[in-house]
Amino acid sequence: MGVVSESASADAFSEVMSSMPGFRFHPTDEELVMYYLKRKICGKKLKFNVICETDVYKWDPEDLPGI
């Protein structure tokens, strides 16, 4: 049995969850600040990569929802 990297595992999780009808990323304000944003500021990785980053200045506003 092969070893799956954390990154590959997180990517697979994101792909599966985004393809499931009804899945929503809906954290509370406290969860956003205390877990997601705090980890980002500290340079720590998330266990599952459910937040994608993009440079919004490279896109037209009407194109952003499709990214």
C-alpha positions in Angstrom: 0.0 0.0 0.0 1.4 3.4 -1.0 1.9 6.4 1.2 -0.3 9.5 0.3 1.2 12.9 1.1 -0.8 15.3 3.3 -1.1 17.7 0.3 -2.4 15.0 -2.0 -4.9 13.9 0.7 -6.1 17.4 1.2 -6.5 18.0 -2.5 -8.5 14.7 -2.8 -10.7 15.8 0.1 -11.3 19.2 -1.4 -12.2 17.6 -4.8 -14.6 15.1 -3.2 -16.3 17.7 -0.9 -16.7 20.3 -3.7 -18.4 17.7 -5.9 -20.9 16.7 -3.2 -24.3 18.5 -3.5 -25.1 20.5 -0.3 -21.5 20.8 0.9 -21.0 24.3 2.2 -18.0 26.0 3.8 -19.8 28.0 6.4 -17.5 28.6 9.4 -18.5 31.0 12.2 -16.7 34.3 12.6 -14.8 32.9 15.6 -13.8 29.8 13.6 -12.5 32.0 10.7 -10.4 34.1 13.0 -9.2 31.6 15.6 -8.5 28.7 13.2 -8.2 29.7 9.6 -6.9 33.2 9.7 -4.6 32.7 12.7 -3.0 29.7 11.1 -2.6 31.6 7.8 -0.9 34.5 9.6 1.4 32.1 11.5 2.4 30.4 8.2 0.8 27.0 9.3 -0.9 24.8 6.8 -4.6 23.7 7.1 -5.3 20.0 7.5 -7.6 20.2 4.5 -7.2 22.8 1.9 -10.7 24.1 1.6 -9.8 27.8 1.1 -8.3 28.6 -2.3 -6.2 31.8 -2.8 -6.2 33.9 -5.9 -5.0 37.4 -6.8 -8.3 39.1 -7.4 -6.6 41.9 -9.3 -5.8 39.5 -12.1 -9.5 38.8 -12.8 -12.5 40.7 -13.9 -15.2 40.8 -11.1 -17.7 38.8 -13.2 -15.1 36.0 -13.6 -14.4 35.6 -9.8 -17.4 33.3 -8.9 -16.1 30.7 -11.5 -12.6 30.5 -10.0 
